Amino acid sequence: MNLNYDPTETEFLAFVASADRQLDSHSIAIDYDGEVIIDAEKHYPHVPSDRYKFFTHIRDISLHSMDMLMALYKSLRLIFEEGTDPHYDWYIRQAA
């Protein structure tokens, strides 16, 4: 999924549904071209910030909650559009 193409909530949900659910946590990253990567196998704890605009880890339980998914969708869009520290805590943003 690429944020440059203004994906809808429905497209985001389809993208998340396609994620491998074998593990209980996933890494999510946004590269500087707007591509969103969600992966159950990759972890980015020490990735240089010049490689990804944003990255985080989420627990699988978050992928089953519609409220959490919508908060994640809105946060990813805001992070990409406004720019932020790659270590930004998107979960805090959902309260805004």
Helices and strands as residue ranges (DSSP letters): G 3-5, H 9-17, E 25-31, E 36-39, E 52-59, G 60-64, H 66-82, H 90-93
